[in-house]
Amino acid sequence: MSWVGIILVILGIVLVIKFTAFALRLVFIGIILLGLYLFLGPLLGFG
């Protein structure tokens, strides 16, 4: 494998890790917002 191939593999792994962390952060924020809606909705008359 050439140096360019090794660099591309490392760059790909780093980008996948960053994208996965970003996607998981969005999922966790969505779960938190859903939980807040389910908890506060009935109290505030939304549900």
Secondary structure in CASP SS format (residue, H / E / C, confidence):
PFRMAT SS
TARGET T0000
AUTHOR 0000-0000-0000
METHOD secondary structure of the structure
MODEL  1
M C 1.00
S C 1.00
W H 1.00
V H 1.00
G H 1.00
I H 1.00
I H 1.00
L H 1.00
V H 1.00
I H 1.00
L H 1.00
G H 1.00
I H 1.00
V H 1.00
L H 1.00
V H 1.00
I H 1.00
K H 1.00
F H 1.00
T H 1.00
A H 1.00
F H 1.00
A H 1.00
L H 1.00
R H 1.00
L H 1.00
V H 1.00
F H 1.00
I H 1.00
G H 1.00
I H 1.00
I H 1.00
L H 1.00
L H 1.00
G H 1.00
L H 1.00
Y H 1.00
L H 1.00
F H 1.00
L H 1.00
G H 1.00
P H 1.00
L H 1.00
L H 1.00
G C 1.00
F C 1.00
G C 1.00
END
